[in-house]
Amino acid sequence: MQITIVNRKLRREAALGLAWFDPDYSLIELDPRMTPRRRLTILIHEAMHIAFPDMAESVVDRKAAMIAKLVHQDGYRRDPDLSIF
């Protein structure tokens, strides 16, 4: 499965991220106005929606925050050269 990440201001949707699941091609949309730490949490959150589509939102919230904290504590950061916005 391929997952594409798109940066788009999600004004109308009133969301920081959205996930669109398809068995062959999935899409994660992220609002580019987030801090890098928040972006990490939202990216993991949306990826979990794709990986576990039946998981309850409250569980996704907790698990994504836990994983993002762990990854951040281990030193992972967004490469500024990847920023295209």
C-alpha positions in Angstrom: 0.0 0.0 0.0 1.2 3.5 -0.8 0.5 6.4 1.5 1.0 9.9 0.2 1.3 12.9 2.5 0.0 16.2 1.3 0.4 19.6 3.0 -2.8 21.7 2.7 -4.4 24.3 4.9 -7.4 22.6 6.3 -9.5 25.7 7.1 -12.9 24.4 6.0 -12.4 21.0 7.6 -11.5 22.6 11.0 -8.8 19.8 11.4 -5.1 19.5 11.6 -5.0 16.3 9.7 -7.2 14.0 7.6 -6.7 10.4 6.5 -8.2 8.8 3.4 -7.9 5.0 3.3 -7.9 2.8 0.2 -6.3 -0.7 0.1 -4.1 0.4 -2.9 -3.5 4.1 -2.2 -4.1 6.1 0.9 -3.7 9.8 1.6 -2.8 11.8 4.6 -3.5 15.6 4.5 -1.7 17.7 7.1 -2.1 21.4 7.8 1.3 23.0 7.3 0.7 25.6 10.0 1.5 23.2 12.9 4.7 23.1 15.0 7.0 20.3 14.1 6.2 18.4 17.4 2.4 18.7 16.8 2.9 17.6 13.1 4.6 14.5 14.3 1.7 13.6 16.6 -0.9 14.3 14.0 1.0 12.4 11.3 1.2 9.3 13.6 -2.5 9.8 14.5 -3.6 9.8 10.8 -1.3 6.9 10.0 -2.9 4.9 12.7 -6.4 5.6 11.2 -5.1 4.0 8.0 -3.4 1.1 9.7 -6.2 0.4 12.1 -9.4 1.8 10.6 -11.7 0.3 13.2 -9.8 1.7 16.2 -11.8 4.1 18.4 -10.8 7.8 18.1 -10.0 8.0 21.8 -7.6 5.0 21.5 -5.9 6.5 18.4 -5.5 9.8 20.3 -3.8 8.2 23.3 -1.6 5.8 21.3 -0.5 8.4 18.8 0.5 10.8 21.6 2.5 8.1 23.3 4.3 7.1 20.1 5.0 10.7 19.1 6.5 11.4 22.6 8.7 8.3 22.4 9.9 9.1 18.9 10.6 12.8 19.8 12.4 11.8 23.0 14.7 9.6 20.9 15.7 12.6 18.9 13.7 12.3 15.7 13.0 15.7 14.1 11.6 16.9 10.8 14.3 17.7 8.3 13.9 21.4 7.4 15.1 20.6 3.8 11.9 18.5 3.4 9.7 21.6 3.9 8.1 22.6 0.7 5.8 25.2 2.1 
